[in-house]
Amino acid sequence: MKLLLTGARVIDPAQKIDSRLDVLLENGKIAKTGPHLAKSTRSKDTEKITELIDLEGMILVPGLIDMHTHLREPGYEYKETIATGVTAAVTGGFTSIACMPNTNPINDNRATTEFIRRKAAEVALANVYPVGAISRNSEGSQLTEFWDLKEAGIVALSDDGKPVMNAGLMRRAMEYAHSLQLPIISHCEDIHLSANGVMNEGYYSTILGLNGIPAIAEEAMIARDILIAEFTKTAVHIAHVSTAGSVRLIRDAKARGLKVTAETAPHYFTLKDESLQSYDTNFKVNPPLRTEQDVHAIKEGLADGTIDAIACDHAPHGRTDKEVEFEYAANGISGLETSLGLSLNLIHSKILTWPELIARMSLNPARILNLPKGTLVTGADADITVIDPLRPWTVDVQTFRSRGKNSPFNGRQMQGKVILTIVGGEIKYDGR
């Protein structure tokens, strides 16, 4: 089977390509990339081409990769299932996602990992890469069987929303994971400092009468994990960076040559803690929305490469999780279907170029997770995202393919939308 995509602006940061090219897909792989392929291909084997798609005015990039997604299955299917989650993923332009282990049971064993992979294969939409738990039941007291989990198919290790408070355990985790070439993804939060906080500690938490989470709760743990990474000469990946101090610590670590990578989420460069004046629980996330100064620092960190990746931290919830008093509401935003639209604002505001954005949403996540993805090089998997950069649209949570309708962006105007998501050479989403 052959598919020829013509006329698009092709961007592939891995090859430093940014030009108008044609892309030929064959048997699930990138067969050829170059100018005027339509003419040469027609003359040789037109009959073998099953479809030719004209993408004049569109942006064609390696399939987007979200390295921080919660699929909820097994155990919390009322929030999301693997089927609804991957449907939301391809709708949002993601061809690959890494799913966090906070399921029920927690993904700390071979059987759960294999279950997730099997269910994802049955749905056959986006590629799903499970993340295994660092500690048994994510309780932070005993390491899981890393080797067994890797054999079962995990690509990284994390206790997700439960920070590893035991520094000795985190040291051993980094050393063990390094020997298996598995990245450690750290949720950096000192729970003794965050206590019972529900939003950023500052002016707005005071006037709203809500318990605050100080920036130092995140920064102190990042500093600790950087020091452990330096001591062990291993790598660590910092999840959902939200503060100016965190950006400063990571920037300094990278300047010293340490193996530290980091991600942030769209809401941390889009929203501020002042948004919580409505007491709308859709704005409640962990780490919390921060100040204008922090938002500015996050954008600077993305621009100078301190922050390597944009990950949406997709956290779908049922109505019963969110439509309660603020302090009791669950943390999280259903983000797979709005992540790209929000991230494109970084281009509109000239913070990032197109190649820089695609590197942070495809190439860099692939490199951090050691995935054979994130490029359009000949022979690579034909995972492709096609974007109409000028298409206006309005966020409507009722049209979300995710079960989670919890988004603070409902009604927001966007510019730029995914029109095609291709996985393994097959069109999995067509929004033309």
Buried (B, 14 or more C-beta within 10 A) or exposed (E): EBBBBBBBBBBBBBBEBBEEBBBBBBEBBBBBBEEEBBEBBEEEEEEEBEEBBEBEEBBBBBBBBBBBBBBBBBEBBBBBBBBBBBBBBBBBBBBBBBBBBBBEBBBBBBEBBBBBBEBBEEBEBBBBBBBBBBBBBBEBEEBBBBEBBBEBBBBBBBBBBBBBBBEEBBBBBBBBBBEEEBBBBBBBBBEEBBEEBBBBBBEBBEEBEBBBBBBBBBBBBBBBBBBBBBEBEBBBBBBBBBBBBBBBBBBBBBEEEBBBBBBBBBBBBBBBBBBBEEEBBBBBBBBBBBBEEBBEBBBBBBBEEBBBBBBBBBBBBBEEBBEEEBEEBBBBBBBBBBBBBBBBBBBEEEBBBBBBBBBBBBBBBBBBBEBEBBBBEEEBBBBBBBBBBEBEBEBEBEEBBBBBBBBBBBEBEBBBBBBBBBBBBBBBBEBE
